[in-house]
Amino acid sequence: MIRIAFFRKEGRIVGFESEGHAGYADSGSDIVCAAVSALLITCVNGLESVLHIEPVVRQNDEAGYLKAELPETLDGPLRRDADVVFAVTARGLESIAQQYPGFVRVSTKNRR
C-alpha cells in the first residue's frame, strides 16, 4: 500500500511524505503506482520548475519513498501559488485513493 501524508501548518499544506508500493500489479504494469508517482513528481516539478521554489526533497526509489517540504520562509504570492499546486495534487491523490482504497491511503498530519 502507498501511504501519503500531507503536512499542514496553520491550515496550509507545507509538504508531503509518501512511502510504499501499491501492489496493484507487477512492477512496470502497476497503474496505481504510476498514477501516484506521476502526481507527486509533477507536484515537486511544479514547485521547482514553474514556481522556482526549492523544496527540501528526500527520495528512495527502492522503498517507494518521496518527501518534499516547503522552505519555512516562503510567503506572499509564491506561497499562494504553492497552495494551489499542493491542493490540486492532494485532490488527485484523494481521487485515486477513493478508486483504489486497498492500495492508496491519504492522510493529513498537523504541524506546529
N, C-alpha and C positions, 0 to 999 in steps of 0.2 A: 504494500500500500504506500502511496505517496502522501505524506503529511506536510501540509503547508500552513505555516503560522504567519499571519501579518502582525507586525508590531505597531501598536498605536500609542501615541503620546498626546495628551490633551485633545483626543478625538481624531487626530490626523494620523494617517499611516506614515510611519517613518522607515519601514523596511519589511523584509520578509525572510523566512528561512524555510527551505524545502528539503525534505530528505526521503529517501526510499525509492523503490521501483514499483510501478503499478502492478505488474504481474498479470496483466490482461491477456498478453500473448507473448510469444517468443521474442527475444531481443531482436530488434530490427523490424519487427512486424507489429509492435505494440502501439496502436493508435492513441491510447490514453496517455502513455508516457510521452509520445511525440507531441501531442496537443499541449500537455502541461509544460514540457520543455520549451516549446515554441513561445508560449505566452510569457514565461519567466525570462527567457533570454531576450525577447522583444522588449520587455519592461526595462531590463538593465541597459540594453542598447539604446532605447529611447531616452533614458536619463543621461547616458553618456554622449551619444552622438547627436541627438536632436537638441536636448536642453543644455548640454555641456556641463552637466553636474558630475562630479566624481564620487559616486557612492563607494563605500567600503565593501568589497566583494570577496567572498571566500567560496571556493568551489572544489569539489572532489567528484569527478565523473563516475568513478567506480562505485562509490557509495550513493550516487544519485543525490548529491548534496550541493545546494546553492544557497548562499546567504548574501543579501545586499541591504545596506543601511545608508540612509542619507547622512550627510555631514550635519552635525548639530547646529551649526551656524547658519544653515540655509533659511532664508526668509524672503519676503517680498514676492514679486511676480514669478520668480523661478520656483518658489515653494508652492504657489498655487498651481503652476503647471505640473509639478511633480505629483501633487494631489490627484490631478486628472489621470496621469499615467498609472498611478497605483490603483485608483478607483476602477479604471477600465480593466486592468489586469485582474483585480480581485473579483470583479463581476464575471469575467470569462472563466476563471478558475472555479467559482461557485457554481456556474452552469455545468461545467464538466463534472464536478462532484455530485450534482443532482442527478445527472445522467448515468454516472458510474459510481454509485455510493460505496461499493465494496472495494474500490480501487484508489479513490482520492478523498482526502478529508481536508477541509479548510477550516482554520480556527483563527481567533484573534487573541493576542496577548497584550495586556496593557502595561505600559512602562511609565515610570515616574520621571 
